[in-house]
């Protein structure tokens, strides 16, 4: 019986991230519009967009191969699995032992690998430009992310995200320099990975400034819906990650019962709302960078992560 | 019993080589030779696996070689593991060559050396004294050199062969001196005597450096890697697969045998040196690879990167062993040996895939390929699996060994030395960087070669490769997937090797785990379950696709590419390998390779095309080798006149030299 409940809660978490992801993006879009004194679309607009795209036919370029048709589902699967491994309302769920934080980073890497290949598949210049730039950004963002992972796991003594989150809830954490460095670096990586301003602009349709949008330019219909949903999931994943590590309050532990789960869910929703608000604020006040400034931005994140790890290596006493 | 069988099988490979000398021009010879090699390698693979499963070490002395020494052979767990790697690679390469070898226009230059090369590699692993080891090492080098020179009409191959020969001689010389130091003045050249004896710390350090030079030059450690990206691509593709995927592993074996087995107790700074070299090799290797447009050369540079990753694991293991942290050392060694197996699988796969492309199009320059996924869907699928595996993407095997290496890095704050405390995180960052860059590089390699539209008629008219080659490719692809989702089996298979090298300590936690979960340190610290990740992804992907096709829409219409409304039918408008790597070249290349881009823009009205030229300088060659070459040339020019003396002067020179040597000898005493 306990086993069935465990699986049920895990299933709920998978469904929850899938259902919440478009809402979060809708929330950020609406806030950004209102900050610009526009009324903005409804919160439910992303759901309507997805529904519309799913029911449209797919227009495939003549030179598209089987990889182009398979990639959206692969990308969606990798991102969904990764997003449902991050603790949201409760930590220590059934499948959290399947893959640790390093594996989650690598799953995001898998999604990006296939997205970049899909960008190259049709053989257009925009697909190429997007893929090439995305991989350049990733080649710095991924090591930075891994250094953050190192910092966190050296502190918590584990690479399991659930265990890290539980450790962060205990009193022994306190204020640490390494944690501060990791927080800044993680925010920078999250901005870059989600193609937000100042690294990329999710709303742009100026061809030469696009990175993520350029890669998916040839996609339409249900394929585009899958990729969009994947992008929504990725944003949710990073906000959940920031929430469960740096704002671990109110999270339930596995097997805590329905009331605790509901409490955890309410706190989680508040965290997402605040995270979305901060993102919208940040995006509204900064300008987009040139592409060849991004390497300095992410290089700084990498160095911060490395510094955090180094501090922990050096401060380990014997 | 196992040992005798393996020696017999090696002898069978020799005989096959001799047969090929006599019969290589006969029509069916290629099939016979590769078929025999395939059968023999499969048998040897089974025997080695059987030995790894639980037999004890066996020795055998044959009255060959030096008369007072004989030829010692020994089969222990370490040798058995590497025999698995060698014979697996050999079997698949032979299977591939059953089809690919038909296209060889000079079979007499390939067929005799191919089985001999396999035999040489097997012998290195079985040798149990310095003489037999060096003899078979040199035999392996020479046979592979002959294979590199198989297409010797191309000037580039001649240069590659020359450089390879020089580096191979240098490496063997270093190993010879290392064994000399280890054997001591009494000349105890068999490994049992060396293992029992002790060496002074100074000599041990010197032997470590010599082993690094000797094995490192064969494996491709920076800065000794220069021959590798020239020589590996020059050979026929199935030989490239063997050289890159397997022979570099024999070099790693040589290093492990000398440093972990023969040299005795390590000192902590050994680990530091090996770690630093590994980190530099990993990052530089992948950066070099990103700058290449030649598919085979790109793969060869990636071998350099992966050797770096293996040496990072070995360096960590040395540092842990020196500090008596044996559990951590077991983890680092497992990571390194797992990567040895993984790299042999996916690098052979990628080289064989390139061979298939080469047969179909006659091209290995990516700028002249493209769109091959349409005519060659199966080759493309296998190559894609290899590319994803080498990019360390879950749930394939490359990720598992990198994950284990990361776990080993995460236990290393326990190391007490300050230098290592600074070095290990830096190497960890280098490893993370090289993993991310490898993914970029293989998006480029796969994307430019197989995706997009064909850039030349040759690429447009390609045909799918033959059945033997496909069988070889998919064997390796399946093994990449299996090792990724069932890593527990591989780790359990490695356990006897680890306990042999690590004073009986193996991964303790892994012992009690069910076979599909990987637990390197403890369950609370880190777990990975590749099978569940795969099932998870397969489930969510297929459910999503199925539901959407059923409930929403499954209509498809073909049309012209959108490309923001301005599609251009010319394939020249696509991104090329050079343009794909341009951002990386600007970010990293301007520092490492002093990359310069020059645009020549003709004035308005002039009809010449604008040109973009890229200048790269190879720092290792320009600052490491070029001065040596210049010095050698200068000295030999200086003494060139000695070639043209009269007989009297030569005689007086000889006399003078003799007197000088006698004087030195007299003063020395």
Interface residues (C-beta under 8 A of the other chain):
Chain A: X54 X55 X56 X57 X58 X59 X60 X61 X62 X63 X65 X66 X67 X73 X74 X76 X77 X78 X80 X81 X95 X97 X98 X99 X100 X102 X103 X106 X107 X109 X110 X112 X113 X116 X117 X120 X121 X122 X123 X124 X125 X126 X127 X128 X129 X131 X132 X133 X135 X136 X138 X139 X140 X141 X142 X143 X146 X147 X150 X153 X154 X157 X158 X159 X160 X163 X207 X217 X218 X221 X222 X225 X226 X291 X292 X295 X302 X305 X306 X309 X310 X312 X313 X314 X316 X318
Chain B: X370 X371 X373 X374 X377 X380 X384 X388 X391 X392 X393 X394 X399 X403 X406 X407 X409 X410 X412 X413 X414 X416 X418 X421 X422 X424 X425 X426 X428 X429 X432 X433 X435 X436 X437 X439 X440 X442 X443 X444 X446 X447 X448 X451 X452 X453 X517 X523 X524 X525 X526 X527 X528 X529 X532 X533 X536 X537 X538 X540 X541 X542 X544 X545 X548 X552 X553 X555 X556 X557 X558 X559 X560 X561 X562 X563 X564 X567 X568 X571 X573 X574 X575 X579 X580 X581 X582 X583 X584 X586 X587
